[in-house]
Amino acid sequence: MAAKGFRFTHCRRGHEFTPENTYTQPNGQRTCRICSGKSARKKKTHCKRGHPRTPENLTVGRSCKLCMIERNTSHKEEDRPYHNAYSRQWLATHPLTAEQKKRQAKRGAKWAKNNPVRCRLAEHKHRTSVTGNGGYFTPEEWFTLCFAVGFKCLCCGEKKPLEADHVIPVSKGGTSWLWNIQPLCRNCNARKGIKSTDYRYTEETQQCKQNILSELRATAHTRMGLENPLSRELRCSVMAAGA
């Protein structure tokens, strides 16, 4: 008995069943290599969005990791108000027990101990969001600002653990944008209190002045210039201080 399909000399699309273009399956049926794409398949180097298809950027199913991250991030931002409202409603109808509150406080204390910088920055962001002043800065921006001043307190000039101090206090309408932040040690920060003293532009800090202003310009042209809700006059006053 003849094998299946051996009476045909061409496939359905007109390709000839030559030895180079023929793949014989275990059951004896022939398959056109051109139609199945087993011979002239082009290897894709980038995904549909232009991301490189490198081994580090591909999942087990050969999906683009960067595309997945972009989709998940966009969905999170779009669905954030809905999830926040649902969480508040669920917590109102399902109050936590004493044991759950204890476990939650234990996890929060452990995270704060392992991430002290992020914890402090989250507190600054929460304070200004409650008062309606707005603003925030990332740990990378805070490290860049401390690096610009040599990891020294701008008030006493000593190398001590630094804290983010608001030049214009939050109680007086100050924001948590980076241009309103100056690194001070704990003692100098407590001594300053609610005063609007700017130690970045005094005679003792002239060496750090240009470094700080360069960092402020970089952030003002990227994130702060788009999201800062305060008036242009305050932003221009900071930019003009180094002119």
Contacts in CASP RR format, 6 or more apart in sequence:
PFRMAT RR
TARGET T0000
AUTHOR 0000-0000-0000
METHOD contacts of the structure
MODEL  1
MAAKGFRFTHCRRGHEFTPENTYTQPNGQRTCRICSGKSARKKKTHCKRG
HPRTPENLTVGRSCKLCMIERNTSHKEEDRPYHNAYSRQWLATHPLTAEQ
KKRQAKRGAKWAKNNPVRCRLAEHKHRTSVTGNGGYFTPEEWFTLCFAVG
FKCLCCGEKKPLEADHVIPVSKGGTSWLWNIQPLCRNCNARKGIKSTDYR
YTEETQQCKQNILSELRATAHTRMGLENPLSRELRCSVMAAGA
3 28 0 8 1.000
3 29 0 8 1.000
3 30 0 8 1.000
4 27 0 8 1.000
4 28 0 8 1.000
4 29 0 8 1.000
4 30 0 8 1.000
5 29 0 8 1.000
5 30 0 8 1.000
6 30 0 8 1.000
8 17 0 8 1.000
9 16 0 8 1.000
9 17 0 8 1.000
10 16 0 8 1.000
10 17 0 8 1.000
11 17 0 8 1.000
11 32 0 8 1.000
11 34 0 8 1.000
11 35 0 8 1.000
12 35 0 8 1.000
13 32 0 8 1.000
13 34 0 8 1.000
13 35 0 8 1.000
15 21 0 8 1.000
15 32 0 8 1.000
15 34 0 8 1.000
15 35 0 8 1.000
17 30 0 8 1.000
17 32 0 8 1.000
20 33 0 8 1.000
20 39 0 8 1.000
21 32 0 8 1.000
21 33 0 8 1.000
21 34 0 8 1.000
21 39 0 8 1.000
22 30 0 8 1.000
22 31 0 8 1.000
22 32 0 8 1.000
22 33 0 8 1.000
23 30 0 8 1.000
23 31 0 8 1.000
23 32 0 8 1.000
23 33 0 8 1.000
23 36 0 8 1.000
23 38 0 8 1.000
24 30 0 8 1.000
24 31 0 8 1.000
25 31 0 8 1.000
33 39 0 8 1.000
34 40 0 8 1.000
44 53 0 8 1.000
45 52 0 8 1.000
45 53 0 8 1.000
46 52 0 8 1.000
46 53 0 8 1.000
47 53 0 8 1.000
47 64 0 8 1.000
47 66 0 8 1.000
47 67 0 8 1.000
48 67 0 8 1.000
49 64 0 8 1.000
49 66 0 8 1.000
49 67 0 8 1.000
49 70 0 8 1.000
51 57 0 8 1.000
51 64 0 8 1.000
51 66 0 8 1.000
51 67 0 8 1.000
53 62 0 8 1.000
53 64 0 8 1.000
57 64 0 8 1.000
57 65 0 8 1.000
57 66 0 8 1.000
58 64 0 8 1.000
58 65 0 8 1.000
59 65 0 8 1.000
59 68 0 8 1.000
96 104 0 8 1.000
111 119 0 8 1.000
112 119 0 8 1.000
117 139 0 8 1.000
117 142 0 8 1.000
118 139 0 8 1.000
120 163 0 8 1.000
120 164 0 8 1.000
121 136 0 8 1.000
121 137 0 8 1.000
121 138 0 8 1.000
121 139 0 8 1.000
121 142 0 8 1.000
121 164 0 8 1.000
124 136 0 8 1.000
124 137 0 8 1.000
124 164 0 8 1.000
124 166 0 8 1.000
124 176 0 8 1.000
125 134 0 8 1.000
125 135 0 8 1.000
125 136 0 8 1.000
125 176 0 8 1.000
127 170 0 8 1.000
127 176 0 8 1.000
128 134 0 8 1.000
128 135 0 8 1.000
128 136 0 8 1.000
128 170 0 8 1.000
128 174 0 8 1.000
128 175 0 8 1.000
128 176 0 8 1.000
129 135 0 8 1.000
131 170 0 8 1.000
131 171 0 8 1.000
131 173 0 8 1.000
133 170 0 8 1.000
133 173 0 8 1.000
133 174 0 8 1.000
133 175 0 8 1.000
133 176 0 8 1.000
134 175 0 8 1.000
134 176 0 8 1.000
134 177 0 8 1.000
134 229 0 8 1.000
135 175 0 8 1.000
135 176 0 8 1.000
135 177 0 8 1.000
135 227 0 8 1.000
135 228 0 8 1.000
136 176 0 8 1.000
136 177 0 8 1.000
137 164 0 8 1.000
137 176 0 8 1.000
137 177 0 8 1.000
137 178 0 8 1.000
137 181 0 8 1.000
137 219 0 8 1.000
141 178 0 8 1.000
141 219 0 8 1.000
142 164 0 8 1.000
142 178 0 8 1.000
142 181 0 8 1.000
144 215 0 8 1.000
145 178 0 8 1.000
145 181 0 8 1.000
145 183 0 8 1.000
145 212 0 8 1.000
145 215 0 8 1.000
146 162 0 8 1.000
146 183 0 8 1.000
148 208 0 8 1.000
148 211 0 8 1.000
148 212 0 8 1.000
148 214 0 8 1.000
148 215 0 8 1.000
149 183 0 8 1.000
149 205 0 8 1.000
149 208 0 8 1.000
149 211 0 8 1.000
149 212 0 8 1.000
150 159 0 8 1.000
150 208 0 8 1.000
151 159 0 8 1.000
151 162 0 8 1.000
152 158 0 8 1.000
152 159 0 8 1.000
152 208 0 8 1.000
153 159 0 8 1.000
153 160 0 8 1.000
153 162 0 8 1.000
153 183 0 8 1.000
153 184 0 8 1.000
153 185 0 8 1.000
153 188 0 8 1.000
154 182 0 8 1.000
154 183 0 8 1.000
154 184 0 8 1.000
154 199 0 8 1.000
154 200 0 8 1.000
154 205 0 8 1.000
154 208 0 8 1.000
155 184 0 8 1.000
155 185 0 8 1.000
155 188 0 8 1.000
155 191 0 8 1.000
155 192 0 8 1.000
155 199 0 8 1.000
156 185 0 8 1.000
156 187 0 8 1.000
156 188 0 8 1.000
157 204 0 8 1.000
158 185 0 8 1.000
160 185 0 8 1.000
160 186 0 8 1.000
161 185 0 8 1.000
161 186 0 8 1.000
162 183 0 8 1.000
162 184 0 8 1.000
162 185 0 8 1.000
163 183 0 8 1.000
163 184 0 8 1.000
163 185 0 8 1.000
163 186 0 8 1.000
163 189 0 8 1.000
164 181 0 8 1.000
164 182 0 8 1.000
164 183 0 8 1.000
165 181 0 8 1.000
165 182 0 8 1.000
165 183 0 8 1.000
165 184 0 8 1.000
165 188 0 8 1.000
165 189 0 8 1.000
165 192 0 8 1.000
166 174 0 8 1.000
166 175 0 8 1.000
166 176 0 8 1.000
166 180 0 8 1.000
166 181 0 8 1.000
167 174 0 8 1.000
167 180 0 8 1.000
167 181 0 8 1.000
167 182 0 8 1.000
167 196 0 8 1.000
167 197 0 8 1.000
167 198 0 8 1.000
167 200 0 8 1.000
168 174 0 8 1.000
168 175 0 8 1.000
168 180 0 8 1.000
168 196 0 8 1.000
169 193 0 8 1.000
169 194 0 8 1.000
169 195 0 8 1.000
169 196 0 8 1.000
170 176 0 8 1.000
171 194 0 8 1.000
172 194 0 8 1.000
172 196 0 8 1.000
174 180 0 8 1.000
175 228 0 8 1.000
175 230 0 8 1.000
177 224 0 8 1.000
177 228 0 8 1.000
177 230 0 8 1.000
178 215 0 8 1.000
178 216 0 8 1.000
178 219 0 8 1.000
178 224 0 8 1.000
179 216 0 8 1.000
179 219 0 8 1.000
179 220 0 8 1.000
179 224 0 8 1.000
179 235 0 8 1.000
179 238 0 8 1.000
182 198 0 8 1.000
182 199 0 8 1.000
182 200 0 8 1.000
184 192 0 8 1.000
184 199 0 8 1.000
199 205 0 8 1.000
200 208 0 8 1.000
200 209 0 8 1.000
200 212 0 8 1.000
201 209 0 8 1.000
201 241 0 8 1.000
209 242 0 8 1.000
210 242 0 8 1.000
213 238 0 8 1.000
213 239 0 8 1.000
213 241 0 8 1.000
213 242 0 8 1.000
216 238 0 8 1.000
216 239 0 8 1.000
217 239 0 8 1.000
220 228 0 8 1.000
220 235 0 8 1.000
220 238 0 8 1.000
220 239 0 8 1.000
224 235 0 8 1.000
225 235 0 8 1.000
228 235 0 8 1.000
END
